[in-house]
Amino acid sequence: MFEAAELGRKISREDFDAIAPALRTELLALQQQLREADFPVIVLFAGVDGAGKNETVNLLNEWMDPRWIVTRAYGPPSDEERERPEYWRYWRDLPPKGKVGLFMSSWYHHPLIDRVTDKITAPELDEQLERIVHFEKTLADEGALILKFWMHLSEKGQKKRLKSLEKDPLTAWQVTKQDWQHWEMYDKFISTAERLIMQTSKGHAPWQIVEGADPRYRSAVVLQTLKEAITKHFAARDAVKKVNAEIKDKAKAKAKKGGAEPSVLASQPSILSSLDMTLSLEGPDYNKALQEQRARLAHLYHVAKQKGVSTALVFEGWDAAGKGGTIRRLTNALNARDYQVIPIAAPTEEERAQHYLWRFWRHIARAGRVTVFDRSWYGRVLVERVEGFCTEEAWRRAYGEIVDFEKQITDHGIVMCKFWLHITAEEQLARFNARGEIEYKKWKLTDEDWRNREQWGVYEQAVNDMVERTSTTNAPWTLVEANSKSYARVKVMRTVADALEAALGKAGKKKKD
């Protein structure tokens, strides 16, 4: 695989100087055009120590406008990062649309080094590489341009390069004991790199192997590849926009004609229609149950905090289903220092410039904390689906992206509970009317609430699909019969307490083992 990157190719100073002005001008022009684009450019540099990764990143920052470049390099995770899922720090650092992100020692570094040093097995490496492929596909599916450069040197070339750097007082600091240790394991390093590249070089995120011995040659390859890739991506995105516009127009025309024919399956029982909406809990029974579950939750939450077990609670439901009141009763059992309620509304300008999951990744809490999402990432398959804020391809793809997102959270040991608060259409109407009559609740009732109500059937189908496709063993949905607010509050609190109790039991058993 690497033979073609050990041919000793070079570019003279004269030849490089001849192409540099035009190439730099074209890159700057593309960067200015990119500022108005609907996608980011993500460029990864990996490879042999001493092959020019640092120098190439410096050159890109020199040739292009650094104000529109995000440069990141990663060392061992900090305490803050270790307390969150592994990819939290990478999601947080992603460039927004219109910018270029340059990444060194990225999500490839630890799998590669851990395998070379036998900290993980080959199957464990494959599992981590599969995670990387899914991560990059998730970004590419939203439009990101991803380029990956493997900067290569032969074994002799690496030794020569490291010695050359050590001799120069200005560059000696770049060579570490670890670099020489990696050189001593060159054969294993290269065989592992070959496996890594073969498994993760995909059409949406290809690897480019660059011969790194000659600075001018490697610079020309990277710069020319970057220029061509951005140019092609602009053309591809324009084509996608055109197709999406045509699909949207056809969907609107279909809707005007009455939409699809009614399906015989529509009359069949659904997940929501099977709920017993007569369940209730009132008076003394409610007060007793609420106090019992609150005390139980307070104790379990305190134990979870001591053990560093975090909790993520997701609340979805119909307008006026009682999410706010339920959340308030639940958080009364917690210390205000240890929880955060995240109300999710329409995305801000900053959030719209990122992948839709980005704003949720950034809110993943540290160990022992509780995060409550008042609405969540499920907006992609609910309101965005129903209102046409994203394409059908995007919301259908989102089910898998969400399941993967939640798996990363729960694999880290975070307890996740997801609630759909369900009420009947009749109960919703009664609550809307009541809100209109109570002065301090009038603000809760908006024109949008009434408009959403008119699309009850469409939303109900979206909810059924959501539960069916994203209720997993590690992150199941709890459907809450919420016609009785009291019953709903106790059920939610009991469910959270049960989940914490189960998680703490597993943690204790694992510790004993």
C-alpha positions in Angstrom: 0.0 0.0 0.0 2.8 2.4 0.9 5.3 1.5 -1.9 4.1 4.4 -4.0 4.9 6.8 -1.2 8.5 5.7 -1.0 9.6 6.6 -4.6 11.7 9.6 -3.6 9.5 12.1 -5.5 10.6 15.8 -5.3 9.7 19.2 -6.6 12.4 21.8 -7.1 12.1 25.2 -5.5 11.8 26.8 -8.9 8.9 24.5 -9.9 7.1 25.0 -6.6 7.5 28.8 -6.7 6.0 28.7 -10.2 2.8 27.0 -9.1 2.5 28.6 -5.7 1.0 32.0 -6.5 -1.9 30.7 -8.6 -2.6 27.8 -6.2 -2.6 30.1 -3.2 -4.9 32.5 -5.0 -7.3 29.7 -5.9 -7.4 28.4 -2.4 -8.2 31.8 -0.9 -10.9 32.4 -3.5 -12.5 29.0 -2.6 -12.2 29.8 1.1 -14.1 33.1 0.5 -16.7 31.2 -1.4 -16.9 28.6 1.3 -17.9 31.2 3.9 -21.3 31.4 2.3 -21.6 27.6 1.8 -23.8 25.2 3.6 -21.0 22.7 4.5 -17.8 22.6 6.5 -14.5 21.2 5.3 -12.8 18.7 7.7 -9.2 17.8 7.0 -7.4 15.1 9.0 -3.6 14.6 9.2 -2.2 11.3 10.4 0.9 9.3 9.6 4.5 8.6 10.4 6.1 10.8 13.0 8.3 13.4 11.2 6.5 13.2 7.9 5.4 16.8 7.9 2.0 16.9 9.5 2.7 19.9 11.6 4.5 21.8 8.8 1.6 21.2 6.4 -1.0 22.5 8.9 1.2 25.6 9.5 1.4 26.1 5.7 -2.4 25.9 5.3 -2.8 28.5 8.1 -0.2 30.7 6.4 -1.7 30.5 2.9 -5.3 30.7 3.8 -7.2 33.1 6.0 -6.7 31.7 9.6 -9.9 33.5 10.8 -11.9 30.9 8.9 -9.8 27.9 10.0 -10.3 25.8 13.1 -7.1 23.9 14.1 -7.2 21.2 16.7 -4.6 18.7 18.0 -5.3 16.1 20.7 -3.3 14.7 23.5 -4.4 12.4 26.3 -8.0 13.3 27.4 -8.4 15.7 30.4 -10.4 14.8 33.5 -13.3 16.8 31.9 -13.1 14.7 28.7 -12.7 11.4 30.5 -16.0 12.0 32.3 -17.8 12.1 29.0 -18.2 9.8 26.0 -15.0 9.6 23.9 -16.4 11.5 20.9 -17.6 14.4 23.0 -14.4 16.4 22.5 -14.4 15.8 18.8 -18.1 16.8 18.3 -17.4 19.9 20.3 -14.5 21.0 18.1 -16.2 20.4 14.7 -16.0 23.4 12.4 -19.2 25.1 11.5 -20.5 25.4 8.0 -18.3 27.8 6.0 -15.1 27.0 7.8 -12.2 24.6 7.4 -11.2 22.3 10.3 -7.6 21.0 10.5 -7.2 18.0 12.8 -4.0 16.4 14.0 -3.9 13.4 16.4 -7.6 13.0 15.8 -10.0 10.1 16.4 -7.6 7.8 14.6 -4.6 8.4 16.9 -5.6 6.3 20.0 -7.0 3.3 18.1 -3.8 3.2 16.1 -1.3 3.6 19.0 -3.3 1.3 21.3 -3.2 -1.5 18.7 0.5 -1.0 18.0 1.3 -1.2 21.7 -1.0 -4.2 22.3 -3.4 -2.3 24.5 -6.3 -3.5 22.4 -6.8 -6.6 20.2 -7.3 -6.7 16.5 -11.1 -7.2 16.9 -11.2 -4.3 19.3 -9.4 -2.1 16.7 -12.0 -3.1 14.1 -14.8 -2.2 16.4 -13.2 1.3 17.0 -12.7 1.7 13.3 -16.3 0.9 12.6 -17.3 3.6 15.1 -15.1 6.1 13.1 -16.7 5.1 9.8 -20.1 5.7 11.3 -19.0 9.1 12.8 -17.6 10.3 9.5 -20.6 9.1 7.5 -22.9 10.9 9.9 -21.0 14.2 9.2 -20.7 13.6 5.4 -24.5 12.8 5.1 -25.2 16.3 6.4 -22.9 17.8 3.7 -19.4 17.9 5.3 -16.4 17.5 3.0 -14.0 15.2 4.7 -10.4 14.7 3.5 -7.8 12.5 5.2 -4.1 12.6 4.5 -1.7 9.9 5.6 1.8 11.5 5.6 4.3 8.7 5.0 8.0 8.0 5.3 10.0 4.8 4.8 11.7 3.3 7.8 15.0 4.8 6.7 13.4 8.0 5.7 11.8 8.4 9.2 15.1 7.7 11.0 16.9 10.3 8.8 14.1 12.9 9.4 14.1 12.5 13.1 17.9 12.8 13.3 17.7 15.9 11.1 15.1 17.5 13.4 17.2 16.7 16.5 20.3 18.3 15.1 18.6 21.7 14.6 18.1 23.6 17.9 15.0 25.2 16.4 13.3 21.9 15.8 14.9 19.5 18.3 11.9 20.0 20.6 9.6 18.3 18.0 11.3 14.9 18.5 10.3 13.0 21.6 11.2 9.7 23.2 7.8 8.5 22.0 8.7 9.2 18.4 11.8 6.9 18.6 9.7 4.3 20.3 7.3 4.4 17.4 10.2 4.1 14.9 11.4 1.0 16.7 8.0 -0.5 16.1 7.9 0.7 12.5 6.8 -2.6 10.9 3.9 -3.1 13.3 3.0 0.6 13.0 2.8 0.4 9.2 0.9 -2.9 9.2 -1.7 -1.5 11.6 -1.9 1.7 9.6 -2.6 -0.4 6.4 -5.5 -2.1 8.2 -6.8 1.2 9.4 -6.7 2.9 6.0 -8.3 -0.1 4.2 -11.2 -0.2 6.6 -11.9 3.6 6.9 -11.1 4.9 3.4 -14.7 5.4 2.0 -16.2 7.5 -0.8 -17.5 10.0 1.7 -14.1 10.2 3.6 -11.2 9.0 1.5 -7.6 8.6 2.5 -4.8 10.2 0.4 -1.4 8.7 1.1 1.3 11.4 0.7 5.0 10.9 0.3 6.4 13.1 3.1 10.1 13.2 2.5 10.2 16.3 0.3 8.5 19.3 1.9 7.6 21.0 -1.4 6.2 17.8 -2.9 4.0 16.9 0.0 2.8 20.5 0.2 1.9 20.6 -3.4 0.0 17.3 -3.1 -2.0 18.4 -0.1 -2.8 21.9 -1.5 -3.8 20.6 -4.9 -5.9 17.8 -3.5 -7.7 20.3 -1.2 -8.4 22.7 -4.0 -9.8 20.0 -6.3 -11.9 18.4 -3.6 -13.6 21.7 -2.5 -14.3 22.6 -6.1 -15.9 19.3 -6.8 -17.9 19.4 -3.6 -19.4 22.8 -4.5 -20.7 21.2 -7.7 -22.0 18.2 -5.9 -23.8 20.3 -3.3 -25.5 22.4 -6.1 -26.8 19.2 -7.7 -28.1 17.9 -4.3 -29.9 21.2 -3.7 -31.6 21.0 -7.2 -32.8 17.4 -6.6 -34.1 18.3 -3.1 -36.0 21.3 -4.4 -37.6 19.1 -7.1 -38.6 16.5 -4.4 -40.1 19.2 -2.2 -42.1 20.6 -5.1 -43.5 17.2 -5.9 -44.4 16.6 -2.2 -46.3 20.0 -2.1 -48.2 19.1 -5.3 -49.1 15.7 -3.9 -50.3 17.3 -0.6 -52.6 19.7 -2.6 -54.2 16.7 -4.3 -54.9 15.1 -1.0 -51.7 13.2 -0.4 -51.4 9.4 -0.3 -54.4 7.1 -0.4 -55.5 5.9 3.1 -53.8 2.7 4.1 -55.6 -0.3 5.4 -52.9 -0.4 8.1 -54.0 2.9 9.5 -56.9 1.4 11.3 -54.7 -1.2 13.1 -53.7 -0.6 16.7 -50.6 1.4 17.2 -48.2 1.9 20.1 -50.0 5.0 21.3 -53.5 3.7 20.7 -52.8 0.7 22.9 -52.2 2.8 26.0 -54.8 2.9 28.8 -55.6 6.6 29.0 -58.0 6.1 32.0 -55.2 5.5 34.4 -55.1 8.1 37.2 -53.8 8.7 40.7 -55.4 11.4 42.8 -55.8 12.8 46.3 -54.0 11.1 49.2 -52.8 8.2 47.1 -51.0 10.6 44.8 -49.4 12.6 47.6 -48.2 9.4 49.3 -46.8 7.9 46.1 -45.1 11.2 45.1 -43.4 11.5 48.4 -42.2 7.9 48.4 -40.8 8.1 44.9 -39.2 11.5 45.6 -37.4 10.2 48.7 -36.3 7.1 46.8 -35.0 9.2 43.9 -33.2 11.6 46.2 -31.3 8.8 47.8 -30.4 7.0 44.5 -29.3 10.2 42.9 -27.0 11.0 45.8 -25.5 7.5 45.6 -25.1 7.9 41.8 -23.3 11.2 42.3 -20.9 9.6 44.7 -20.2 6.9 42.2 -19.8 9.3 39.3 -22.9 7.9 37.4 -24.5 10.5 35.2 -28.1 10.6 34.1 -29.7 12.0 30.9 -33.5 12.4 30.9 -35.3 13.1 27.7 -38.9 14.5 27.7 -41.1 14.6 24.6 -44.8 14.8 24.3 -47.9 16.6 23.0 -48.3 20.3 23.6 -49.9 20.7 27.1 -49.0 17.1 28.1 -47.5 18.3 31.3 -43.7 18.1 30.6 -42.8 21.2 32.5 -44.8 20.3 35.7 -43.4 16.7 35.6 -39.8 18.0 35.3 -40.3 20.5 38.2 -41.5 17.7 40.5 -38.6 15.5 39.5 -35.9 18.1 40.0 -37.3 18.9 43.4 -35.7 15.7 44.5 -32.3 16.8 43.3 -29.6 19.3 44.4 -29.8 22.4 42.1 -26.0 22.4 41.8 -26.0 19.0 40.1 -28.7 19.2 37.4 -29.4 21.3 34.4 -32.6 21.6 32.5 -32.0 22.2 28.8 -35.1 23.6 27.0 -34.9 22.9 23.3 -36.4 25.5 20.9 -35.6 26.4 17.3 -31.8 26.3 16.7 -29.8 29.5 17.0 -27.6 30.8 14.1 -24.6 29.1 15.8 -26.5 25.8 16.1 -27.8 25.9 12.5 -24.2 26.1 11.3 -23.5 22.7 12.8 -24.7 19.1 12.4 -28.1 18.8 14.2 -26.7 16.6 16.9 -23.9 19.0 17.8 -26.0 21.1 20.1 -26.9 18.1 22.1 -23.4 16.6 22.3 -22.2 19.8 23.9 -24.7 19.4 26.8 -23.5 16.0 27.9 -22.8 16.4 31.6 -19.8 15.4 33.6 -19.7 12.4 36.0 -22.4 12.4 38.6 -24.6 15.1 37.1 -28.1 15.0 35.7 -29.2 16.6 32.4 -32.8 17.0 31.6 -33.8 17.7 28.0 -37.1 19.4 27.7 -37.6 18.3 24.0 -34.5 16.9 22.3 -32.8 15.6 19.2 -36.1 13.8 18.4 -37.2 17.1 16.8 -35.5 15.8 13.7 -38.0 12.9 13.3 -41.0 14.8 14.7 -41.4 18.6 14.0 -38.7 18.7 11.3 -40.3 15.7 9.6 -43.9 17.0 9.8 -43.1 20.6 8.9 -40.7 19.7 6.1 -37.7 21.4 7.7 -35.5 18.6 6.5 -35.7 16.2 3.6 -37.4 12.7 3.9 -33.9 11.2 3.4 -32.6 13.2 6.3 -35.3 12.2 8.8 -35.2 8.6 7.8 -31.5 8.5 8.2 -31.8 10.2 11.6 -33.2 7.1 13.3 -29.9 5.3 12.9 -27.9 8.4 13.8 -29.9 8.8 17.0 -29.6 5.2 18.0 -25.8 5.4 17.6 -25.7 8.7 19.5 -27.6 7.2 22.4 -25.5 4.1 22.4 -22.3 6.1 22.8 -23.9 7.9 25.8 -25.1 4.7 27.5 -21.9 2.8 26.6 -20.1 5.4 28.7 -22.2 4.4 31.7 -24.7 7.3 31.5 -28.2 6.3 32.6 -30.7 7.4 29.9 -34.5 7.6 30.3 -36.7 8.7 27.5 -40.4 9.7 28.1 -43.2 10.4 25.7 -46.0 12.1 27.7 -49.2 11.1 25.9 -52.6 12.7 26.2 -55.8 12.3 24.1 -56.9 15.0 21.6 -59.9 15.7 23.8 -57.7 16.2 26.9 -55.4 18.5 25.0 -58.3 20.7 23.8 -59.6 20.9 27.4 -56.1 22.0 28.6 -55.8 24.6 25.8 -59.1 26.1 26.8 -58.1 26.2 30.4 -54.9 27.9 29.6 -56.8 30.6 27.8 -58.8 31.4 30.9 -55.9 31.5 33.4 -54.1 34.8 33.2 -50.6 33.4 34.3 -50.9 30.5 31.8 -52.0 32.4 28.7 -48.5 32.9 27.5 -48.2 29.1 27.1 -50.8 29.0 24.4 -49.7 30.0 21.0 -51.0 30.0 17.4 -48.4 27.3 16.7 -50.0 25.0 19.3 -53.3 25.2 17.5 -51.6 24.6 14.2 -49.8 21.6 15.5 -53.1 20.3 16.8 -54.6 20.4 13.3 -51.9 17.9 12.3 -52.5 15.5 15.1 -52.7 12.4 12.9 -49.5 13.2 11.1 -47.7 13.8 14.3 -49.1 10.7 15.8 -47.7 8.6 13.0 -44.3 10.3 13.4 -44.4 9.4 17.2 -45.3 5.8 16.5 -42.4 5.5 14.0 -40.0 7.2 16.4 -40.8 4.8 19.3 -40.7 1.8 17.0 -37.3 2.6 15.5 -35.4 4.2 18.5 -36.6 2.3 21.6 -33.6 0.1 22.3 -32.5 -2.1 25.2 -29.9 0.5 26.4 -32.2 3.5 25.8 -35.9 2.4 25.9 -38.9 4.7 25.5 -41.3 5.0 28.4 -44.8 5.9 27.2 -46.6 7.8 30.0 -50.3 7.9 30.2 -50.6 11.6 31.0 -54.3 12.4 30.9 -53.8 12.3 34.7 -51.0 14.7 35.5 -50.6 13.1 38.9 -50.3 9.6 37.5 -47.7 10.8 34.9 -45.5 12.5 37.5 -45.3 9.5 39.7 -44.7 7.1 36.8 -41.8 9.3 35.5 -40.2 9.5 38.9 -40.6 5.8 39.6 -39.1 5.0 36.2 -36.0 7.2 36.8 -35.5 5.7 40.2 -35.8 2.2 38.8 -33.2 2.9 36.1 -30.8 4.4 38.6 -31.3 1.5 41.0 -30.6 -1.0 38.2 -27.5 0.9 37.0 -26.1 1.2 40.4 -26.6 -2.5 41.0 -24.7 -3.3 37.8 -21.9 -0.9 38.7 -21.6 -2.6 42.1 -21.6 -6.1 40.6 -19.0 -5.1 38.1 -16.8 -3.6 40.8 -17.0 -6.9 42.8 -16.1 -8.9 39.8 
